[in-house]
Amino acid sequence: MASASNATTVFTVPNLVSASRVALAFGFLLTDAVPVRLLLIGVASLSDFLDGWLARRTQAASRIGALVDPVADRFFALCVIIAYVIDGQLRPWQAGALFFRDVMTLVGWFVARHVSWLRPITFKARLVGKVVTVLQFVTFLAVLLAPATVDTLVLVVAGLGVIATVDYTLMLWRERVRVPVSEPGDDSR
């Protein structure tokens, strides 16, 4: 019975909406038609809003959904950035700047899971992280619609990415619980 319950938790409407960004990402990689790419970015950004709204509205929020949503976001962003670099619409430094926060979040997640003296914590979306995600989508649109603004947007995303990284790091630090270190000769472990 437990597996049926888990399957129900995995296959919720909000999780399926989140997962749709993976298909949208592949679609983005497979086309270079500007109208189609604009549509894919628009649908992906709408799905990013809609999945959270649906989860809250239908009380279908879950740990799986909290993982699927950011993974789908990062995958979509990565595919878009790769496509733009391949097409020569973004330079490698811009790609790195746009994806900096995402890489640092991944590093932070691994640190939080594998450093023995840190208490396992639940990563939750933070306001500055949400702003970075929105500005990433705006930058993806700007590449197609207003290329002259891309350098400025990339720098803003990078700056806010640094702020988001510091914010997540401080949250992790505040939530830590150190494991007591025993004194030499103390066999109480």
N, C-alpha and C positions, 0 to 999 in steps of 0.2 A: 504493500500500500504506500510506503514512503516514497517509492519512485514515481508513482502516479501524482502524489502531492508535489514533488519536486518538478515534474514535467509541467504541472499546472503553473507553478511559480515561474518557470523559465518562459513558457509560451504565453505570456500576458500581452495584451495589446500594446502597452507602453514599450515592452522589450522588443516586440516585433517592429515597432516604429523606429526604435533606436537601431536595431540591426539592419533596417532598410538602408542606412547610410553606407553600409559595406557594399551593397549592390550599386548604389549611386556612385560610389568611389570607382568601382570597376567600369561603370558606364562613362565616367569622366575620362578615365585612361583610354577608353576605346574610341573616343570621338575628339575631333578638333574643331567641330562646328561651333562657332561662338554662340548662336542662339540655344543650342542644346546644352552647352556648358553653363550658360547663364541659368537655364531652367534647372539643371542638376544642382547648382549651388543654391538656388532659391528653395528647391524642395528639401535639400539637406538642412538648410538653416531653419526652415519651417518645422521639419521633423525633430530638430534639436529642441525647439521650444515645446512642440506638441507632446513629446514623450514624457517630459516632466510634468506638464500640466495634466495629462491623462492619468499618470501614476498618482498624483495628489488627488485629483477629482474622483477617481474610482477606488481610491485606497489600495492601489495595486503596487505601491512602492515595495521594493525588495532588495536584498543584498545583491542578487544577480543583476537586477536592473541598475543598481548603483555601479556595477562593474561594466556592464554592457554599454551603457551610455557614453562614458568617457573613452572607452576603447574604440567604439564606433566613430566618435568625434575625431580622435587622433588618427585613425585609419583613413578617414575621409580627407582630413587635412594633409596627411602624408602623401596620399595619391594625387591630390590637386597640386601640391608643391612639386612633386616629381614630374608631373605632366608639364607644368610651367617651366621647369628647368630644362627638360628635354626639348621643349618648343622654343627655348631661348627667351621666354617672357619674364623669367626671374633669373638673376645671377645666383651663383652658389652662396655668396655671403647673405643674400636676402633670404634664401631658403633656410639657412642656418638660423638667422635671426627670427624668422617666423616660427620655427619649430623648437627654439631654445627652451621655452617654458615646458613644452611637452616632454622633451628629453629629461629635463631636470625633475619633473614630476615623476617620471618613471624611475629615475635614480632614487628619489625620495621614497617611493613606494617599496623598492627593494631594500633600502636601508631600514625602513620601518619594520619590514617583515623579517629581516635576517640579523639585525644587531640584537644580541641576547639581552642587553640591559634596557631595551626599549619595550614598553608595554604595547601589545598590538592595539592599534587604534583604527577607527573607521575613517577613511578619507572621505571628506564631504566637499562638495563644491563650495568655493569661496567666491565672494563678490568680484575681487580683482581677476580671478581666473575666468569667471564668466565674461567679464569685459574683454579679456584677451581673446577668448573664443569668438565673441561677436566681431571684434576688430579684425580677426583673421578672415572671417567670412566677408567683411567689407573689403579687405585687401584683395581677396580672391576675385570679387566683382570688379574692383578697380583695375586689376590687371587687364581685364577685357574691355572695360568701359572708359577708364580714365588713367591710362598708363603714366601720365605725368605726375600723378599723386602717389604712385606706388612707393618711391623711396621714403617719403615722409611717413606714410602709413606703416611701412616696415619698421622704421625707427621707433615709432610710437608703440607698435606691438612688442618690439624687442625691449624697450624701456619698461613697459608694463609687465612683460614676461619676467624681467629681473625682480620687479616688485612682487609679483605673484610667487616667485621662487622663494624670496625672503619671507613672505607671509606664510607659505606652507612650511618652511623650515622652522619658523618661530612657533607655529602651531604644534609641530612635531616635538619641538624642544619642551614646550609647556606641558604637553601630554605625557612626557616620558616618566617612567618610574624606574629608578635604578635598583638593580638587584644588590642586596647587601653583600659586601665583601667580607669574608670571614678572616679572623685574625690568624697568624701563623700558629699552628698547634691546635687550633680549634677544630674539633671533629664533629661539630653540630650539623654539618651539611648532610 
